[in-house]
Amino acid sequence: MTAEPAATPEGELPAVELLAVAKTFHAGRGGQVDALRDINLVIERGEFVSLIGPSGCGKSTLLRLIANLTDPTAGHIAVNGKSARQARLDQDYGMAFQQAGLFEWRTVAKNIELPLELRGWDRARRQARAEEMLKLVKLGDFAGHHPWELSGGMQQRVAIARALAFDPPLLLMDEPFGALDEMTREHMQAELNRICEETGSTAVFVTHSIPEAVFLSDRVVVLSARPGRIVTVVEVGLGARNDDTRESPEFFKKITEVREALRGSA
Amino acid sequence: MTAARRRRRAWLPPLLVGVGLLLAWQVFVEVRHIKPYLLPAPSAIWHQIATNKGDILHAARVTGTNALVGLLAGTVAGAAGGALASRFRFIGELTTPVAVAVNAVPIIVLIPIFNNMFSTTSAIPRRLMVTIIVFFPIFMHTLRGLTEADATKEELMRSYAASEWTVLRKVRIPGALPFFFTGLKIASSLSVITAVVAEYFGGLQDGLGSHIVGAASNSAYGRAWAFVTASCLLGLVFYSLAVTGERIIVPWQHRHEGAR
């Protein structure tokens, strides 16, 4: 159960390992907030896991802990068998947020190239990869456009392409479709599902939409209201998804299962 | 085609309003027999512009040069100051209240004192005044642009394990540009106003401001208004240049107005 970056081949270690993780804001001061308590979770490689829970339950905090954008108050976090900090420094994950966060002064292709630039890829290799990624998110014709010339859904697709550009073994997403309308959202979910299947990446996905979590995930982690604790983990196992999945009885059964878990948690 | 039509739709109404106002002005002056020392008719002003074309152009070049030199110096100093204040917090905390206070004071009243500090045949006092006036809007806006962080972009850079320097280069500086241009637009108008008004207090008699004062004290009201018109046009030229720069360098600023 140690998470030392030992000689063990990387492939055998889980993608994410959380052990008795807790996060308290303003610890020891007035206005202390217990955000997360006693989180134990193992995410295997290639798995798609959603975090769902009432608002303010700390699901985004949990994602940011994995990303090492904030530090846990207690417990232990390992990403790809390393400390979360080391994993961040090694750029082991790609990240997407609710705001696309594109750089307005860069073209769409240059936005996707940004993480590659920072990793020191040469220009030819960057351009080839950006082109490839744009095809993957079906924006091949928009390489030379600027973000402000794109719709919200298209911007979000660029952000996901950027997160995937350097082939990170892990994809961390914080409500990336939260600001999109329902139709665009379903379309994006199908795209993301396809992309993850094609690339085989591990994904941790924060959402507050039950159908979204069920449609995308292998497992849905249900968190309780603050302090956030894992109430239950719903195994989805719907197999290959398509538009018909959304109307299948199994899909509704799983939605009900998650909803009841959420209701029990509140 | 549609772009041309949209452009025409943007230009046409203000143009019509302007022409309409000029007509109304002309009619008002003629019908009510307004005395020229109160308000000369647009036609009289136009006549003066045509007769004094050479003088006006020369004076505009002199005042324009003073404004431009001051604007450039003040912009460089203001941007550098803003960058320093954002980099070293104590400098920012020390200078921002002072800057705000100085900005609220009519610094322009210092011109006679500057005139005494330098020789009366020098353009330096005017240029120095413009520099000081321009400094503050540029300083404040640059500082604000550099400190107002876009949380998503900053976290993204952190997730890439990017260095402080990289974040500055790739996020902060380009992100501060829209703020900088807001400051530059304010500064561009201020530079011309200051350059013209600085001439009201004596010194060299070669700019638009000196000519306005000279003509007015000689009861040549039409001629005074001709130089006033030139000052207005000069101000518009400076502002348009700043707006054009903004359109070219930060084109996204206009696309999602209201998002900020």
Interface residues (C-beta under 8 A of the other chain):
Chain A: A67 L69 R88 L89 D90 Q91 Y93 G94 M95 F97 Q99 G101 F103 E104 W105 L114 P115 L118 H146 P147 W148 E149
Chain B: D150 T152 K153 E155 L156 R158 S159 Y160 A161 A162 T166 K170 V171 P174 L177 V250 P251 W252 R255 H256
